Amino acid sequence: MSLRITDECINCDVCEPVCPNTAIHQGEFIYEIDPSRCTECVGHFDVPQCQEVCPVECCLPDPEHVETRPQLLAKLEHLQQEATT
């Protein structure tokens, strides 16, 4: 499942640089996560890095983008192939 950033975001800028898939970007008011790029760090780390560094714990599972571990790994493979072409 992709993660999302809630309205509790304080724009501290710590989540964006730790995302291995460049899924996090500054939105109009708060940071946002692109669900097509978020793999919950599967294939990179044991835990989502945005959740690890967030001081207000506003990076939460997105119930609108539920994915299994195999689906997240397939998404990661697609992102890696996309980066090499």
C-alpha positions in Angstrom: 0.0 0.0 0.0 1.2 3.4 -0.8 1.7 5.9 2.0 0.2 9.3 2.3 1.1 12.4 4.2 -1.7 13.9 6.4 -2.6 17.5 7.2 -0.4 17.2 10.3 2.6 17.7 8.1 4.8 20.6 9.3 6.9 20.9 6.1 10.1 20.1 8.0 11.7 18.9 4.7 13.1 15.6 6.2 11.0 13.1 4.3 11.7 14.1 0.7 15.4 13.4 0.6 15.2 10.0 2.2 12.7 8.6 -0.3 14.5 6.1 -2.5 11.9 6.3 -5.3 11.5 10.1 -5.4 7.8 9.7 -4.5 7.7 12.7 -2.2 7.3 16.2 -3.4 6.3 19.6 -2.1 2.6 20.1 -2.7 0.6 23.3 -2.6 0.5 23.3 1.2 2.2 20.2 2.5 4.4 17.4 1.2 2.7 14.8 -0.9 3.4 11.2 -1.9 2.9 10.0 -5.5 1.2 6.6 -5.0 2.5 5.5 -8.4 6.1 5.8 -7.1 5.7 4.8 -3.4 6.7 1.2 -2.6 6.9 1.8 1.2 10.6 1.4 0.7 10.1 -2.3 -0.1 13.3 -3.5 -1.9 15.3 -0.8 -0.3 14.8 -0.8 3.5 12.9 -2.8 6.1 10.7 0.1 7.1 9.4 3.2 5.2 12.1 5.9 5.5 9.6 8.8 5.6 7.9 7.2 8.6 11.3 6.7 10.3 12.3 10.4 10.0 8.9 12.2 10.4 8.8 14.1 13.7 5.0 14.3 13.7 4.2 10.8 12.4 2.1 12.0 9.5 3.2 9.4 6.9 0.5 6.8 7.1 -0.8 3.9 5.0 -3.1 5.2 2.2 -6.3 3.0 2.3 -7.1 4.2 -1.3 -3.9 2.5 -2.6 -3.7 -1.0 -1.1 -0.9 -3.2 -2.5 0.6 -6.5 -1.5 4.4 -6.9 -1.1 4.6 -8.7 -4.5 2.8 -5.7 -6.1 5.2 -3.3 -4.4 8.2 -5.3 -5.6 6.8 -5.3 -9.2 6.3 -1.5 -8.9 9.9 -1.1 -7.8 11.1 -3.2 -10.7 9.1 -1.1 -13.1 10.5 2.1 -11.6 14.1 0.8 -11.9 13.5 -0.2 -15.5 12.1 3.2 -16.2 15.1 4.9 -14.7 17.5 3.0 -17.0 15.7 3.8 -20.2 
